[in-house]
Structures are given as C-alpha cells and as structure tokens.
Amino acid sequence: MAKVFVVKQPHQADLKAIMVNAEHKADLLFAEVRQEYQAKDDTLWYFVDQEHKATVKIFWVDREHQADLKLFKVDAEHKAKWRTSHPRRGRL
C-alpha cells in the first residue's frame, strides 16, 4: 500500500524519485487516489501530509541519473503497473 510522504532533504527519504515525461521511460506507472483507504499495492498512491502516516518517504530529484525510481502518473487506476523489474517492487 503506497501512502507517500514527500520529504525536503534526500537523506530523509527511503528513495529518490523523478517524474518522467513518457510511459516508456518509467519504472512504475502510478495513479493517485483521492482517499487514503484507496491506496493499494505499489501502484495506487495516496500522498499523506504527515510523515508517520507514510509507508514510503520520497524525495523528488531533478535528473534521471539521481533517481532510484522513475515514475509516470497515469489517469486511471487500471493503467497503473510496474513496467520493469525493480528492487522496490512490493515494498512501497
């Protein structure tokens, strides 16, 4: 279940992430859900406003080579999926 908190410093993060501009560049296609209870698996994300509620803490980076995870946001839950084999799979 992906309840995501965005941290302000890289050392506070579980992983560094970047949003890419095309699906084929992403490791993970994710959909953002509106309610916390809808967060599911690694693919349906809910952004929390308090760190202690998070299952994963991310830091946004500016360059792809800095990222542990490349993300692309999709507009429907059924499109959300892993595109690549990744060490973080099942751990968000």
N, C-alpha and C positions, 0 to 999 in steps of 0.2 A: 504494500500500500504506500503510495507516494504522497506523503504530506511534506511539502517542501518549504524550507525557510531559506531566504537569501541573506547571506552574511556580508559584512562590509570589508572583511580582511581575508585574504587567501588562506592564512594559517588556521582560521576558524572553520573552514569548510571540510566536508567529507570528500567533496570532489569539485573540480573546476569545470565549468561548462560554458559552451558557446552556442548561440543560435545561428544556424547556417541558413542560407537563402534558397536551398533546394533539397528536396527529399533525398535524392541520391547521394548527397554529401553527409547525411546524418547517420549516426549510430542508432538513434532512437527517435521514432515519431511519437509524440505525446499529445494528448488532448487535455485541456484544462477544464476541470469540472467546477460547478458553482457551489456545491455543498461538500463539507468535509467528509460526510459518510459515503460520498460517491467515489472517493479516491480508492483506486483498486490496482493491484499489481504494480508494475513499473510504468505502465502506460497512461494511466488516468491520474493526473496531478491536481492536487489542491494546494495552493500557496497559503501557508499559515502566517500569522503575524506575531507569533511568539515562539521562540526557539525551542522551548520544552515540549511543544506540541508536534514538532517535526520528526519524521522518520529519516530524513536526509537534509543536510545543510549544503547549499551550493554557493559558489562564488562565480559571478559572471566574468569571463575574460574577454579580451578584445581580439585575440588572434587564435586561429585554429590550432597551431602547434602548442599553445599553452593549455589546451583543454584536455581533460580526462574523458569528456563525453560531449559529442556533437549532437545537438538537438534540432528538431524541426517540429513546429507546432502545427497540428492538423485541426481541421474544423469539425470533425466528427469522431465520436468515440470508436466506431468500428474501424477507422483508418489507423488508429494508434497501435504501434507494434515496434518490436526491435527489428532493425534492418541488418544488424551484424551480430556476430558472436562477440560478447563483451564480458570482461571480468565482473562488472557491476550488475549483470543480468540477474534478476531475482533478489536484489539487495537494496532496492530503493524504498 
